[in-house]
Amino acid sequence: MADFDQELDASGLNCPLPILRAKKALNGMESGQILRIIATDPGSVKDFEAFAKQTGNNLIESGEENGKYTFLLKKK
């Protein structure tokens, strides 16, 4: 697992809340910093892939373990 600058726990939240929270968190971060997101919504996998494409932020890593989905987003 890569290093990250900030962590966002969006467990228990359904679409689109994890994305909205991530967007807000990224707004307060510097370019090049990495946000780690934890989510429990299976739909968040596709959501974060689409979000990364739309916003130009880099989805470095995504994974799933014990029903928890983790994403590493690098701010553009």
N, C-alpha and C positions, 0 to 999 in steps of 0.2 A: 504494500500500500504506500503510495506516494505521500509526501508531506503536504500539509494544507495549512492555510492561514486562518480559516474560519470554518465553523461547523454549524449546520442548520439541521435540527431534528424536526422533520415533518411527519413523524410517525403518527398514524391514526387520522391523518388528513387525506381527504379525497380530492381528486382533480377538480378545479385547477389550483387549489390552495398551495400544494408544494411548489408549483411553478411561480406563483405570485410571491410567495415568501422568498424563494431563491432570487427572483428578480430584484426584490427590495434589498436583500442582503448584498447582492452584487453591486447595486447602486452606491453602497457605502464603502466599496472596496477599491483598491488601486488596480490599475491595469497590470496584468501578469500575476496577480494573486489568485490563490486557489480556494474555492469553496467546496467543502464536502457536505453533501446532502444525504440524509437518511430518510427513507420513506417506506411506507408499508403498502401503498396502493400499487398493484401490479401495472396499472395503466401509466404509472409515472415513467416506466422504461421508455415507451414511445414518446411520451410527453417531453422528456428531457432531451431525447434525440432531436425532436422537432424544434424545441426551444433553442438548442445549440446552433442548429442550422439557420434559424430565423434571426438570431441575435448576433451571430458571429463569434460567440464565446465557444471555447474549445472544450468539448466533452472528452476529457483525458481517459477516464476510466468509469465503468459501471459494472456492478456485480450484485449478486443476490445470495444471501445466506440466512437460513432459518426464517424465511418470510420477510426479511428486511432487505430493502434495495438501497445500495449506496452508489453515489455519483460523485465524480470529481470534475468540477467545472473550472476552467481557467478563464479569468476575465480578460476580454480582448483589450 
